[in-house]
Amino acid sequence: MMDKKRHLANKINSLMDMFPAVAVIGPRQCGKSTLVRHVYPKWKYYDLERPDDYQLITSDPLGFFLRQNDKIIIDEAQQFPDMFKILRGVIDRNRKTNGRFLLTGSSSPEIVKGLSESLAGRIATIELWPFKMTEFYEEPLSEIYHLLIQRSTTINQLRDLTSPLSTENLYEHWLLGGYPEPRIKGKTNPVFHGLWMDEYFADYIRRDIQRLFPRLNTHNFRLFIQSLSFHSGNILNQTAISRALEVSSVTSKEYLDILHNTFIWRNLRSFEKNTLKKIQKMPKGFFRDQGILHHLLKLDEIDRLIIHPMAGVSFESFIIEEIIRGFQCTLKAGIDFNYYRTRDKSEIDLIVDGPFGYLPIEVKLGTKINQRMLTPIKNFLKDTQSKFGILINNSDKIEMLADRIIQIPAIYF
């Protein structure tokens, strides 16, 4: 069953009531086409990667939209960037009517640029990702996100949360990631997962990277991806990576931006709003899907993963991505995600910055907690006057660890 219910389906419906168009963007093979056709099964559907549909729209785009000006799905819209300017005029002819067009796009900085420059104010953009943990196991989005986006939520309200997921579910999803096809088909044929990952990367470089960046050295780019697997989740020393691959720092930064803009990698900016501390401003990031990371590291068993030197940072990245996806399922705007590190080496894995205030979150793979681990969060709460902080680990219960710091097991996210 490839069409598991996605948490963003309700958000698409809500945004369609507010905007003339909605765009769903994200990496290839994360389920965009399945999602949009599931949400609006009776709408006319056109796929710009199908030659007939591409010719139909590109040969006379204005004529097409004069005929088809309502209840239209256009898949892989990045294949025809000129369409965005035309669509702007079509929307403006009937500006007050919402819910007319649903677009998807993947693996292209062009679509983000086209949407922001040509359709600003006329379109809402949603990022879809591989399955979130609760989606794969067909459970509702955790109540914790609806609580955290409310300014009025208190730390005591978090103590009554429940989770339908098990630690086994958590470890399996962490190990294998969330790409729909390998996860679902891999349940009955485990060898399929690795074979699919091999083909995915080959197709990503051959199909997307060579098309978008025809002068890019794909050999060096492959080596850069492999090298990043040993740095994912850490602060990046781009100079050292560049030197190891014998490429310039400019090229290294370009490669990193390409991976981020094609939804494979997430650049996490440093939190710089604490004026009381000297902040370390260095790039940090991670593979958005840990199944990709573990495939690159040749880890296909949970026991091997747990004892691997990358286990801790991989788990942190997995939980951070799960949290980001959870907040993105809500309709709350203005939420930013950063990491925090001061010059005196005080670190916090994630700072969620929204209209509800700052939320510091620390992630640990294990279950043992000592008070020294809580010092960075305590200092951050004091410096910023934030309400409370969260420590996420693999313990079996929610409990208070200190004043304004609560422990919540990872399965609750």
Contacts in CASP RR format, 6 or more apart in sequence:
PFRMAT RR
TARGET T0000
AUTHOR 0000-0000-0000
METHOD contacts of the structure
MODEL  1
MMDKKRHLANKINSLMDMFPAVAVIGPRQCGKSTLVRHVYPKWKYYDLER
PDDYQLITSDPLGFFLRQNDKIIIDEAQQFPDMFKILRGVIDRNRKTNGR
FLLTGSSSPEIVKGLSESLAGRIATIELWPFKMTEFYEEPLSEIYHLLIQ
RSTTINQLRDLTSPLSTENLYEHWLLGGYPEPRIKGKTNPVFHGLWMDEY
FADYIRRDIQRLFPRLNTHNFRLFIQSLSFHSGNILNQTAISRALEVSSV
TSKEYLDILHNTFIWRNLRSFEKNTLKKIQKMPKGFFRDQGILHHLLKLD
EIDRLIIHPMAGVSFESFIIEEIIRGFQCTLKAGIDFNYYRTRDKSEIDL
IVDGPFGYLPIEVKLGTKINQRMLTPIKNFLKDTQSKFGILINNSDKIEM
LADRIIQIPAIYF
1 184 0 8 1.000
2 34 0 8 1.000
2 180 0 8 1.000
2 181 0 8 1.000
2 184 0 8 1.000
3 34 0 8 1.000
3 38 0 8 1.000
4 131 0 8 1.000
4 135 0 8 1.000
4 136 0 8 1.000
4 138 0 8 1.000
4 180 0 8 1.000
4 184 0 8 1.000
5 135 0 8 1.000
5 138 0 8 1.000
6 31 0 8 1.000
6 35 0 8 1.000
6 38 0 8 1.000
6 128 0 8 1.000
6 135 0 8 1.000
7 132 0 8 1.000
7 134 0 8 1.000
7 135 0 8 1.000
7 141 0 8 1.000
7 325 0 8 1.000
7 326 0 8 1.000
7 329 0 8 1.000
8 24 0 8 1.000
8 35 0 8 1.000
8 126 0 8 1.000
8 128 0 8 1.000
8 328 0 8 1.000
8 329 0 8 1.000
9 35 0 8 1.000
9 38 0 8 1.000
9 39 0 8 1.000
11 126 0 8 1.000
11 329 0 8 1.000
11 330 0 8 1.000
11 331 0 8 1.000
12 22 0 8 1.000
12 24 0 8 1.000
12 35 0 8 1.000
12 36 0 8 1.000
12 39 0 8 1.000
12 102 0 8 1.000
12 126 0 8 1.000
13 39 0 8 1.000
14 331 0 8 1.000
15 22 0 8 1.000
15 124 0 8 1.000
15 126 0 8 1.000
15 331 0 8 1.000
16 22 0 8 1.000
16 98 0 8 1.000
16 99 0 8 1.000
16 102 0 8 1.000
17 98 0 8 1.000
17 99 0 8 1.000
18 98 0 8 1.000
18 124 0 8 1.000
19 98 0 8 1.000
19 99 0 8 1.000
19 121 0 8 1.000
19 122 0 8 1.000
19 123 0 8 1.000
19 124 0 8 1.000
20 91 0 8 1.000
20 95 0 8 1.000
20 97 0 8 1.000
20 98 0 8 1.000
20 99 0 8 1.000
20 100 0 8 1.000
20 101 0 8 1.000
20 122 0 8 1.000
20 123 0 8 1.000
21 87 0 8 1.000
21 91 0 8 1.000
21 99 0 8 1.000
21 100 0 8 1.000
21 101 0 8 1.000
21 102 0 8 1.000
21 103 0 8 1.000
21 119 0 8 1.000
21 122 0 8 1.000
21 123 0 8 1.000
21 124 0 8 1.000
22 99 0 8 1.000
22 101 0 8 1.000
22 102 0 8 1.000
22 103 0 8 1.000
22 123 0 8 1.000
22 124 0 8 1.000
22 125 0 8 1.000
22 126 0 8 1.000
23 77 0 8 1.000
23 102 0 8 1.000
23 103 0 8 1.000
23 104 0 8 1.000
23 105 0 8 1.000
23 111 0 8 1.000
23 115 0 8 1.000
23 119 0 8 1.000
23 123 0 8 1.000
23 124 0 8 1.000
23 125 0 8 1.000
23 126 0 8 1.000
24 32 0 8 1.000
24 35 0 8 1.000
24 36 0 8 1.000
24 102 0 8 1.000
24 103 0 8 1.000
24 104 0 8 1.000
24 105 0 8 1.000
24 126 0 8 1.000
24 127 0 8 1.000
24 128 0 8 1.000
25 32 0 8 1.000
25 104 0 8 1.000
25 105 0 8 1.000
25 106 0 8 1.000
25 111 0 8 1.000
25 112 0 8 1.000
25 115 0 8 1.000
25 125 0 8 1.000
25 126 0 8 1.000
25 127 0 8 1.000
25 128 0 8 1.000
25 263 0 8 1.000
26 32 0 8 1.000
26 105 0 8 1.000
26 106 0 8 1.000
26 107 0 8 1.000
26 127 0 8 1.000
26 128 0 8 1.000
26 129 0 8 1.000
26 263 0 8 1.000
27 106 0 8 1.000
27 107 0 8 1.000
27 129 0 8 1.000
27 130 0 8 1.000
27 262 0 8 1.000
27 263 0 8 1.000
27 264 0 8 1.000
27 288 0 8 1.000
27 289 0 8 1.000
28 106 0 8 1.000
28 107 0 8 1.000
28 200 0 8 1.000
28 203 0 8 1.000
28 204 0 8 1.000
28 208 0 8 1.000
29 179 0 8 1.000
29 180 0 8 1.000
29 181 0 8 1.000
29 200 0 8 1.000
30 106 0 8 1.000
30 128 0 8 1.000
30 129 0 8 1.000
30 130 0 8 1.000
30 179 0 8 1.000
30 180 0 8 1.000
30 263 0 8 1.000
31 128 0 8 1.000
31 180 0 8 1.000
32 75 0 8 1.000
32 104 0 8 1.000
32 105 0 8 1.000
32 106 0 8 1.000
32 128 0 8 1.000
33 47 0 8 1.000
33 75 0 8 1.000
33 104 0 8 1.000
34 180 0 8 1.000
35 128 0 8 1.000
36 73 0 8 1.000
36 75 0 8 1.000
36 102 0 8 1.000
36 104 0 8 1.000
37 45 0 8 1.000
37 73 0 8 1.000
39 102 0 8 1.000
40 71 0 8 1.000
40 73 0 8 1.000
40 102 0 8 1.000
42 71 0 8 1.000
43 71 0 8 1.000
43 72 0 8 1.000
43 73 0 8 1.000
43 102 0 8 1.000
44 68 0 8 1.000
44 71 0 8 1.000
44 72 0 8 1.000
44 73 0 8 1.000
45 73 0 8 1.000
45 75 0 8 1.000
46 53 0 8 1.000
46 56 0 8 1.000
46 57 0 8 1.000
46 72 0 8 1.000
46 73 0 8 1.000
46 74 0 8 1.000
46 75 0 8 1.000
47 53 0 8 1.000
47 75 0 8 1.000
47 76 0 8 1.000
48 54 0 8 1.000
48 57 0 8 1.000
48 74 0 8 1.000
48 75 0 8 1.000
48 76 0 8 1.000
48 77 0 8 1.000
48 79 0 8 1.000
48 80 0 8 1.000
49 75 0 8 1.000
49 76 0 8 1.000
49 79 0 8 1.000
54 79 0 8 1.000
54 80 0 8 1.000
56 64 0 8 1.000
57 64 0 8 1.000
57 74 0 8 1.000
57 80 0 8 1.000
57 83 0 8 1.000
58 80 0 8 1.000
58 83 0 8 1.000
61 80 0 8 1.000
61 82 0 8 1.000
61 83 0 8 1.000
61 86 0 8 1.000
62 86 0 8 1.000
62 90 0 8 1.000
65 86 0 8 1.000
65 87 0 8 1.000
65 90 0 8 1.000
66 90 0 8 1.000
69 90 0 8 1.000
69 94 0 8 1.000
69 100 0 8 1.000
70 97 0 8 1.000
70 100 0 8 1.000
71 100 0 8 1.000
72 100 0 8 1.000
72 101 0 8 1.000
72 102 0 8 1.000
73 101 0 8 1.000
73 102 0 8 1.000
73 103 0 8 1.000
73 104 0 8 1.000
74 83 0 8 1.000
74 101 0 8 1.000
74 102 0 8 1.000
74 103 0 8 1.000
74 104 0 8 1.000
75 103 0 8 1.000
75 104 0 8 1.000
75 105 0 8 1.000
76 104 0 8 1.000
76 105 0 8 1.000
76 106 0 8 1.000
77 83 0 8 1.000
77 84 0 8 1.000
77 103 0 8 1.000
77 104 0 8 1.000
77 105 0 8 1.000
77 111 0 8 1.000
78 105 0 8 1.000
78 106 0 8 1.000
78 107 0 8 1.000
78 108 0 8 1.000
78 110 0 8 1.000
78 111 0 8 1.000
81 110 0 8 1.000
81 111 0 8 1.000
81 114 0 8 1.000
84 114 0 8 1.000
84 115 0 8 1.000
84 117 0 8 1.000
84 118 0 8 1.000
84 119 0 8 1.000
85 118 0 8 1.000
87 101 0 8 1.000
87 118 0 8 1.000
87 119 0 8 1.000
88 118 0 8 1.000
88 119 0 8 1.000
88 122 0 8 1.000
91 100 0 8 1.000
91 101 0 8 1.000
91 119 0 8 1.000
91 122 0 8 1.000
92 122 0 8 1.000
94 100 0 8 1.000
95 122 0 8 1.000
101 123 0 8 1.000
103 123 0 8 1.000
105 111 0 8 1.000
106 263 0 8 1.000
107 204 0 8 1.000
107 208 0 8 1.000
107 212 0 8 1.000
107 262 0 8 1.000
107 263 0 8 1.000
108 208 0 8 1.000
108 212 0 8 1.000
108 261 0 8 1.000
108 262 0 8 1.000
109 212 0 8 1.000
109 261 0 8 1.000
109 262 0 8 1.000
110 212 0 8 1.000
112 125 0 8 1.000
112 261 0 8 1.000
115 123 0 8 1.000
115 125 0 8 1.000
126 328 0 8 1.000
127 263 0 8 1.000
127 328 0 8 1.000
129 263 0 8 1.000
129 288 0 8 1.000
129 289 0 8 1.000
129 321 0 8 1.000
129 325 0 8 1.000
130 177 0 8 1.000
130 178 0 8 1.000
130 179 0 8 1.000
130 180 0 8 1.000
130 288 0 8 1.000
130 289 0 8 1.000
131 173 0 8 1.000
131 177 0 8 1.000
131 178 0 8 1.000
131 179 0 8 1.000
131 180 0 8 1.000
131 183 0 8 1.000
132 141 0 8 1.000
132 322 0 8 1.000
132 325 0 8 1.000
132 326 0 8 1.000
132 329 0 8 1.000
133 165 0 8 1.000
133 169 0 8 1.000
133 170 0 8 1.000
133 173 0 8 1.000
133 322 0 8 1.000
133 413 0 8 1.000
134 140 0 8 1.000
134 141 0 8 1.000
134 142 0 8 1.000
134 165 0 8 1.000
136 173 0 8 1.000
136 178 0 8 1.000
136 183 0 8 1.000
137 164 0 8 1.000
137 165 0 8 1.000
137 169 0 8 1.000
137 173 0 8 1.000
139 164 0 8 1.000
139 165 0 8 1.000
141 326 0 8 1.000
141 329 0 8 1.000
142 161 0 8 1.000
142 163 0 8 1.000
142 326 0 8 1.000
142 412 0 8 1.000
142 413 0 8 1.000
143 161 0 8 1.000
144 158 0 8 1.000
144 161 0 8 1.000
144 408 0 8 1.000
144 412 0 8 1.000
144 413 0 8 1.000
145 326 0 8 1.000
145 327 0 8 1.000
145 329 0 8 1.000
145 330 0 8 1.000
146 330 0 8 1.000
147 153 0 8 1.000
147 157 0 8 1.000
147 158 0 8 1.000
147 161 0 8 1.000
148 327 0 8 1.000
148 352 0 8 1.000
148 356 0 8 1.000
148 359 0 8 1.000
149 327 0 8 1.000
149 330 0 8 1.000
149 332 0 8 1.000
149 335 0 8 1.000
149 355 0 8 1.000
149 356 0 8 1.000
150 356 0 8 1.000
151 355 0 8 1.000
151 356 0 8 1.000
151 357 0 8 1.000
153 356 0 8 1.000
154 387 0 8 1.000
155 387 0 8 1.000
155 388 0 8 1.000
155 389 0 8 1.000
155 400 0 8 1.000
155 404 0 8 1.000
155 406 0 8 1.000
158 390 0 8 1.000
158 398 0 8 1.000
158 406 0 8 1.000
158 408 0 8 1.000
159 398 0 8 1.000
159 399 0 8 1.000
159 400 0 8 1.000
159 406 0 8 1.000
161 398 0 8 1.000
161 408 0 8 1.000
161 412 0 8 1.000
163 409 0 8 1.000
163 411 0 8 1.000
163 412 0 8 1.000
165 411 0 8 1.000
166 411 0 8 1.000
167 394 0 8 1.000
167 411 0 8 1.000
169 411 0 8 1.000
170 394 0 8 1.000
170 410 0 8 1.000
170 411 0 8 1.000
171 302 0 8 1.000
172 302 0 8 1.000
173 318 0 8 1.000
174 290 0 8 1.000
174 305 0 8 1.000
174 314 0 8 1.000
174 315 0 8 1.000
174 318 0 8 1.000
175 290 0 8 1.000
175 291 0 8 1.000
175 294 0 8 1.000
175 299 0 8 1.000
175 300 0 8 1.000
175 301 0 8 1.000
175 302 0 8 1.000
175 305 0 8 1.000
176 182 0 8 1.000
176 183 0 8 1.000
176 193 0 8 1.000
176 291 0 8 1.000
176 294 0 8 1.000
177 183 0 8 1.000
177 289 0 8 1.000
177 290 0 8 1.000
177 291 0 8 1.000
177 292 0 8 1.000
177 294 0 8 1.000
178 289 0 8 1.000
178 291 0 8 1.000
179 196 0 8 1.000
179 200 0 8 1.000
179 289 0 8 1.000
179 291 0 8 1.000
181 196 0 8 1.000
182 192 0 8 1.000
182 193 0 8 1.000
182 194 0 8 1.000
182 196 0 8 1.000
182 197 0 8 1.000
183 193 0 8 1.000
185 192 0 8 1.000
185 196 0 8 1.000
186 192 0 8 1.000
186 193 0 8 1.000
193 300 0 8 1.000
194 295 0 8 1.000
194 300 0 8 1.000
197 291 0 8 1.000
197 292 0 8 1.000
197 295 0 8 1.000
198 295 0 8 1.000
201 225 0 8 1.000
201 292 0 8 1.000
204 262 0 8 1.000
204 264 0 8 1.000
205 218 0 8 1.000
205 221 0 8 1.000
205 222 0 8 1.000
208 262 0 8 1.000
209 216 0 8 1.000
209 218 0 8 1.000
209 221 0 8 1.000
209 258 0 8 1.000
209 262 0 8 1.000
210 216 0 8 1.000
210 218 0 8 1.000
212 258 0 8 1.000
212 262 0 8 1.000
213 258 0 8 1.000
216 258 0 8 1.000
220 245 0 8 1.000
220 247 0 8 1.000
220 251 0 8 1.000
220 255 0 8 1.000
221 255 0 8 1.000
221 258 0 8 1.000
223 245 0 8 1.000
224 241 0 8 1.000
224 245 0 8 1.000
224 247 0 8 1.000
224 252 0 8 1.000
224 255 0 8 1.000
225 259 0 8 1.000
225 296 0 8 1.000
226 296 0 8 1.000
227 241 0 8 1.000
227 244 0 8 1.000
227 245 0 8 1.000
228 241 0 8 1.000
228 256 0 8 1.000
228 259 0 8 1.000
228 265 0 8 1.000
228 287 0 8 1.000
229 287 0 8 1.000
229 293 0 8 1.000
229 296 0 8 1.000
229 297 0 8 1.000
230 297 0 8 1.000
230 310 0 8 1.000
231 237 0 8 1.000
231 241 0 8 1.000
232 285 0 8 1.000
232 286 0 8 1.000
232 287 0 8 1.000
232 293 0 8 1.000
232 310 0 8 1.000
232 313 0 8 1.000
232 314 0 8 1.000
232 317 0 8 1.000
233 284 0 8 1.000
233 285 0 8 1.000
233 286 0 8 1.000
233 313 0 8 1.000
233 314 0 8 1.000
233 316 0 8 1.000
233 317 0 8 1.000
234 284 0 8 1.000
234 285 0 8 1.000
234 313 0 8 1.000
235 280 0 8 1.000
235 282 0 8 1.000
235 283 0 8 1.000
235 284 0 8 1.000
235 341 0 8 1.000
236 256 0 8 1.000
236 282 0 8 1.000
236 283 0 8 1.000
236 284 0 8 1.000
236 285 0 8 1.000
238 249 0 8 1.000
238 252 0 8 1.000
238 253 0 8 1.000
238 256 0 8 1.000
238 283 0 8 1.000
239 249 0 8 1.000
241 252 0 8 1.000
242 248 0 8 1.000
242 249 0 8 1.000
242 251 0 8 1.000
242 252 0 8 1.000
245 252 0 8 1.000
247 255 0 8 1.000
256 265 0 8 1.000
256 267 0 8 1.000
256 283 0 8 1.000
257 267 0 8 1.000
259 265 0 8 1.000
260 266 0 8 1.000
260 267 0 8 1.000
263 288 0 8 1.000
264 287 0 8 1.000
264 288 0 8 1.000
264 292 0 8 1.000
265 285 0 8 1.000
265 286 0 8 1.000
265 287 0 8 1.000
265 288 0 8 1.000
266 285 0 8 1.000
266 286 0 8 1.000
266 287 0 8 1.000
266 288 0 8 1.000
266 321 0 8 1.000
266 324 0 8 1.000
267 283 0 8 1.000
267 284 0 8 1.000
267 285 0 8 1.000
268 284 0 8 1.000
268 285 0 8 1.000
268 286 0 8 1.000
268 320 0 8 1.000
268 337 0 8 1.000
268 338 0 8 1.000
268 339 0 8 1.000
269 338 0 8 1.000
269 339 0 8 1.000
270 279 0 8 1.000
270 280 0 8 1.000
270 281 0 8 1.000
270 282 0 8 1.000
270 284 0 8 1.000
270 338 0 8 1.000
270 339 0 8 1.000
270 340 0 8 1.000
270 341 0 8 1.000
271 279 0 8 1.000
271 338 0 8 1.000
271 339 0 8 1.000
271 340 0 8 1.000
271 351 0 8 1.000
271 353 0 8 1.000
272 279 0 8 1.000
272 281 0 8 1.000
272 338 0 8 1.000
273 353 0 8 1.000
273 358 0 8 1.000
273 384 0 8 1.000
274 340 0 8 1.000
274 342 0 8 1.000
274 380 0 8 1.000
274 383 0 8 1.000
274 384 0 8 1.000
276 383 0 8 1.000
277 342 0 8 1.000
277 343 0 8 1.000
277 344 0 8 1.000
277 346 0 8 1.000
277 383 0 8 1.000
278 342 0 8 1.000
278 343 0 8 1.000
278 344 0 8 1.000
279 340 0 8 1.000
279 341 0 8 1.000
279 342 0 8 1.000
279 343 0 8 1.000
280 341 0 8 1.000
280 342 0 8 1.000
280 343 0 8 1.000
282 341 0 8 1.000
284 339 0 8 1.000
285 317 0 8 1.000
286 293 0 8 1.000
286 313 0 8 1.000
286 317 0 8 1.000
286 320 0 8 1.000
286 321 0 8 1.000
287 293 0 8 1.000
287 296 0 8 1.000
287 317 0 8 1.000
288 321 0 8 1.000
289 321 0 8 1.000
290 314 0 8 1.000
290 317 0 8 1.000
290 318 0 8 1.000
290 321 0 8 1.000
293 310 0 8 1.000
293 314 0 8 1.000
293 317 0 8 1.000
294 300 0 8 1.000
294 305 0 8 1.000
294 314 0 8 1.000
297 308 0 8 1.000
297 310 0 8 1.000
299 305 0 8 1.000
299 308 0 8 1.000
305 311 0 8 1.000
305 314 0 8 1.000
306 365 0 8 1.000
308 314 0 8 1.000
311 365 0 8 1.000
312 365 0 8 1.000
315 363 0 8 1.000
315 365 0 8 1.000
315 410 0 8 1.000
316 349 0 8 1.000
316 363 0 8 1.000
316 365 0 8 1.000
319 363 0 8 1.000
319 392 0 8 1.000
319 410 0 8 1.000
319 413 0 8 1.000
320 337 0 8 1.000
320 349 0 8 1.000
320 350 0 8 1.000
320 361 0 8 1.000
320 363 0 8 1.000
322 413 0 8 1.000
323 337 0 8 1.000
323 350 0 8 1.000
323 352 0 8 1.000
323 361 0 8 1.000
323 413 0 8 1.000
324 337 0 8 1.000
326 413 0 8 1.000
327 335 0 8 1.000
327 337 0 8 1.000
327 352 0 8 1.000
332 354 0 8 1.000
332 355 0 8 1.000
332 356 0 8 1.000
333 355 0 8 1.000
334 354 0 8 1.000
334 355 0 8 1.000
335 352 0 8 1.000
335 353 0 8 1.000
335 354 0 8 1.000
335 355 0 8 1.000
336 352 0 8 1.000
336 353 0 8 1.000
336 354 0 8 1.000
337 350 0 8 1.000
337 351 0 8 1.000
337 352 0 8 1.000
337 353 0 8 1.000
338 350 0 8 1.000
338 351 0 8 1.000
338 353 0 8 1.000
339 347 0 8 1.000
339 348 0 8 1.000
339 349 0 8 1.000
339 350 0 8 1.000
339 351 0 8 1.000
340 346 0 8 1.000
340 347 0 8 1.000
340 348 0 8 1.000
340 351 0 8 1.000
340 360 0 8 1.000
340 376 0 8 1.000
340 380 0 8 1.000
341 347 0 8 1.000
341 348 0 8 1.000
346 375 0 8 1.000
346 376 0 8 1.000
346 379 0 8 1.000
346 380 0 8 1.000
347 376 0 8 1.000
348 360 0 8 1.000
348 361 0 8 1.000
348 362 0 8 1.000
348 376 0 8 1.000
348 377 0 8 1.000
348 380 0 8 1.000
349 361 0 8 1.000
349 362 0 8 1.000
349 363 0 8 1.000
350 360 0 8 1.000
350 361 0 8 1.000
350 362 0 8 1.000
350 363 0 8 1.000
351 358 0 8 1.000
351 359 0 8 1.000
351 360 0 8 1.000
351 361 0 8 1.000
351 380 0 8 1.000
352 358 0 8 1.000
352 359 0 8 1.000
352 361 0 8 1.000
353 359 0 8 1.000
357 386 0 8 1.000
357 387 0 8 1.000
358 380 0 8 1.000
358 384 0 8 1.000
358 386 0 8 1.000
359 386 0 8 1.000
359 388 0 8 1.000
359 389 0 8 1.000
359 390 0 8 1.000
360 376 0 8 1.000
360 377 0 8 1.000
360 380 0 8 1.000
360 381 0 8 1.000
360 386 0 8 1.000
360 389 0 8 1.000
360 390 0 8 1.000
361 389 0 8 1.000
361 390 0 8 1.000
361 391 0 8 1.000
361 392 0 8 1.000
362 373 0 8 1.000
362 374 0 8 1.000
362 376 0 8 1.000
362 377 0 8 1.000
362 390 0 8 1.000
362 391 0 8 1.000
362 392 0 8 1.000
363 391 0 8 1.000
363 392 0 8 1.000
363 393 0 8 1.000
363 410 0 8 1.000
364 373 0 8 1.000
364 391 0 8 1.000
364 392 0 8 1.000
364 393 0 8 1.000
364 394 0 8 1.000
365 393 0 8 1.000
365 394 0 8 1.000
366 393 0 8 1.000
366 394 0 8 1.000
367 393 0 8 1.000
367 394 0 8 1.000
367 395 0 8 1.000
367 396 0 8 1.000
369 391 0 8 1.000
369 393 0 8 1.000
369 395 0 8 1.000
369 401 0 8 1.000
369 407 0 8 1.000
371 402 0 8 1.000
373 391 0 8 1.000
374 391 0 8 1.000
374 401 0 8 1.000
374 402 0 8 1.000
374 405 0 8 1.000
377 389 0 8 1.000
377 391 0 8 1.000
377 405 0 8 1.000
378 402 0 8 1.000
378 405 0 8 1.000
380 386 0 8 1.000
381 388 0 8 1.000
381 389 0 8 1.000
381 404 0 8 1.000
381 405 0 8 1.000
387 404 0 8 1.000
388 404 0 8 1.000
388 405 0 8 1.000
388 406 0 8 1.000
389 404 0 8 1.000
389 405 0 8 1.000
389 406 0 8 1.000
390 405 0 8 1.000
390 406 0 8 1.000
390 407 0 8 1.000
390 408 0 8 1.000
391 401 0 8 1.000
391 405 0 8 1.000
391 406 0 8 1.000
391 407 0 8 1.000
391 408 0 8 1.000
392 407 0 8 1.000
392 408 0 8 1.000
392 409 0 8 1.000
392 410 0 8 1.000
392 413 0 8 1.000
393 407 0 8 1.000
393 409 0 8 1.000
393 410 0 8 1.000
394 409 0 8 1.000
394 410 0 8 1.000
395 407 0 8 1.000
395 409 0 8 1.000
396 409 0 8 1.000
397 407 0 8 1.000
397 409 0 8 1.000
398 406 0 8 1.000
398 407 0 8 1.000
398 408 0 8 1.000
398 409 0 8 1.000
398 412 0 8 1.000
399 406 0 8 1.000
399 407 0 8 1.000
400 406 0 8 1.000
400 407 0 8 1.000
401 407 0 8 1.000
END
